[in-house]
Structures are given as C-alpha cells and as structure tokens.
Amino acid sequence: MSSPTPRIAPLDQPYPPQIQAQFDRIMRGAPPLVLFRVMAAHTRAWDKFRAAGLLDPGPLSLREREIVIDRTCALNHCEYEWGVHVAVFAGPAKLTEDEVRATVADNATSPCWSPAEQALIAAVDALHHRATLTDAEFAALSGHYDEAQILEIMLLCGFYRTVSYLANGLNLPLEEKAARFPR
C-alpha cells in the first residue's frame, strides 16, 4: 500500500528562517510533521493554527489532556494525529496499552478508566456526537474538574476536531514513527 500524497503540498526545505525557528521550537529537534509543513506554507493558516495550539501546560494534567486528544482524534477517525500523540505523549502521560487501545475501541465505561476519566471520556463523546453536554453530563464532569479545566476540555475537543479535519481532509500520510490504530 502506497503512502497517500497530501492534497496541498507541504513546505519543502530550506524553510524560511522564521518558519525554521518555529519548527525548532515546536519539534525540539525532530523533523517537522507533514501537517505543520502544509500549514506553514500558508502564513495566515499557520499563524491561526499556532495561535490555537493547546500543548502548553494548562489546567489539565498531561494524562487528562492526552486522553481528551486521543479520544477526540479516534472519534474523528484521525489515525494521523492520534498516532503522533500516542507515540510522543502516551509514555509520559502514563497511559497503558489497554488505555491507549480504549481511546479507540471502548467507551467511557471501560474499567481501565478511573471515575474522573470516565466522566472526561463521556464528555468528549457527548461533545463529539451532539456538540453539547446534558445537565447530567456537565454535573458529572463538574464533580471532578473545575471551571478552567472544563473550558480546557471543550477547547481541546474543538481544536483536535479541527486538526482531525485537516489531517483527514488533506489526506496526510501517517508519520513514520507514529502509532497505528489497534486492529
């Protein structure tokens, strides 16, 4: 099976110095992702994309953030971004193989999740399927997370849905070192 060709050409080296500096800061020495190279070829899109990034230390733990991102990408069938996040962050976030698999294959009631994580995944699922939370879902989430964390959860879901649209719609080839969906 051949690797897909992105529908919009990624930026090629040599990168303009400002873009190279941004790639260096984001990628910490690793080559830039295809998604970043496609976006960076279009200044306005790249600037907007970077401005919306939520990988800075926020009100959620790394583990909580990655559960939200992985689940959102899995629900959007975005193996590209799911795989990048699992490869880079699953270890530091202390996600087990069963938990990583559950972000794709299970639901919020999977016994591998704590009660707080079950509420988190239920919220991600609700936002994905209905773009809202019922009063009961919001109450369940509020039982474990404060207002700043709840806003961060919603922002992450929306941003990574956008990332999924980009990666899927652009037909990006999977990154070489990224994880693959469980089969």
C-alpha positions in Angstrom: 0.0 0.0 0.0 1.5 3.3 -1.0 1.5 6.3 1.3 -1.1 9.0 0.4 0.0 12.3 -1.1 -1.2 15.4 0.7 -3.8 17.3 -1.2 -2.0 20.5 -0.5 1.8 20.4 -0.9 3.9 20.8 2.2 6.6 23.4 2.5 10.0 22.0 1.5 13.4 22.7 2.8 15.1 25.1 3.1 12.5 26.6 5.3 12.4 30.4 5.7 14.4 31.3 8.9 11.3 32.4 10.9 9.5 29.1 10.0 12.6 27.0 10.8 12.8 28.7 14.2 9.1 27.9 14.8 9.6 24.3 13.8 12.7 24.0 16.0 10.7 25.4 19.0 7.7 23.1 18.4 9.5 19.9 17.4 12.5 20.2 19.7 15.0 18.9 17.1 12.8 16.4 15.4 11.8 17.0 11.8 8.5 18.9 11.4 5.3 16.9 10.9 3.8 16.9 7.5 0.7 18.7 9.0 2.9 21.6 10.2 4.7 21.8 6.8 1.4 22.0 5.0 0.1 24.7 7.3 3.4 26.7 7.3 3.2 27.0 3.5 0.2 29.4 4.1 1.0 32.2 6.5 -2.5 33.1 7.7 -3.5 29.4 8.3 -0.2 28.7 10.1 -0.5 31.7 12.3 -4.1 30.9 13.2 -3.2 27.2 13.8 -0.3 28.1 16.1 -2.3 30.6 18.0 -5.0 27.9 18.8 -2.4 25.3 20.0 -3.1 23.9 23.4 0.1 22.0 24.1 1.3 24.4 26.7 0.9 23.5 30.4 -2.7 24.2 31.1 -5.1 23.4 33.9 -5.3 19.6 33.0 -2.7 17.1 33.8 -0.7 15.7 30.8 -2.6 12.4 31.2 -6.0 14.1 31.2 -5.0 16.3 28.2 -3.9 13.3 26.2 -7.0 11.2 27.0 -9.1 14.1 25.6 -6.9 14.5 22.5 -6.6 10.7 21.8 -10.3 10.1 22.2 -11.2 13.1 20.1 -8.9 12.0 17.3 -10.1 8.4 17.5 -13.8 9.5 17.3 -12.9 11.5 14.2 -11.0 8.5 12.6 -7.8 10.6 12.6 -5.1 8.0 12.8 -2.6 10.6 11.8 -2.9 12.9 14.8 -3.9 10.0 17.2 -0.7 8.2 16.2 1.5 11.2 16.7 0.1 11.9 20.2 0.3 8.2 21.3 3.9 7.9 20.0 5.1 11.1 21.7 2.9 11.5 24.8 1.4 8.1 25.9 4.5 7.2 27.8 5.0 10.5 29.6 1.2 10.6 30.3 1.5 7.1 31.8 -1.2 5.6 29.5 -1.1 1.8 29.5 -1.5 -0.2 26.3 -5.1 -1.1 27.4 -5.9 2.6 27.9 -4.4 3.6 24.6 -6.5 0.9 22.9 -9.6 2.0 24.9 -9.3 5.5 23.4 -10.2 3.9 20.1 -12.1 0.7 20.8 -14.1 1.2 24.1 -16.4 3.7 25.6 -16.4 5.8 28.8 -17.5 2.8 31.0 -14.3 0.8 30.2 -13.0 -0.5 33.6 -9.5 0.8 32.7 -10.6 4.3 33.5 -11.0 6.0 36.9 -14.3 7.6 37.6 -12.9 11.1 36.8 -11.6 9.7 33.5 -14.9 8.1 32.7 -16.6 11.5 33.1 -13.9 13.0 30.9 -14.4 10.5 28.1 -18.2 10.7 28.4 -17.9 14.5 27.9 -15.6 14.1 24.9 -18.1 11.6 23.4 -21.0 13.9 24.0 -19.3 16.9 22.6 -18.3 14.8 19.5 -21.8 13.4 18.9 -24.0 16.2 19.9 -21.8 19.3 20.3 -23.2 19.8 23.8 -23.4 18.3 27.3 -26.6 17.5 29.1 -27.1 18.8 32.6 -26.2 15.4 33.9 -23.0 15.1 31.8 -21.9 18.6 32.9 -22.7 17.7 36.5 -20.6 14.5 36.2 -17.7 16.4 34.7 -18.0 19.2 37.4 -17.8 16.5 40.1 -14.1 16.0 39.1 -13.0 19.1 37.2 -13.1 22.9 37.9 -14.4 25.5 35.5 -11.0 26.2 34.0 -10.4 22.5 33.4 -13.9 22.1 31.8 -13.2 25.0 29.4 -9.8 23.4 28.5 -11.6 20.1 27.8 -14.0 21.8 25.5 -11.2 23.8 23.7 -9.2 20.7 23.3 -12.1 18.8 21.8 -12.8 21.6 19.3 -9.2 22.2 18.4 -8.4 18.5 17.8 -11.6 18.1 15.8 -10.2 20.8 13.6 -6.8 19.1 13.5 -8.7 15.9 12.5 -10.5 17.7 9.7 -7.1 19.0 8.4 -5.2 15.7 8.6 -8.1 13.6 7.2 -9.2 16.2 4.6 -5.6 16.8 3.4 -5.1 13.1 3.1 -1.8 13.3 5.1 0.4 10.3 5.1 0.9 8.7 8.5 4.1 9.9 10.2 6.8 7.1 10.1 7.3 6.9 13.9 3.6 7.4 14.8 1.5 4.7 16.4 -1.2 3.0 14.4 -4.8 2.4 15.4 -5.3 -1.0 17.1 -6.7 -3.6 14.7 
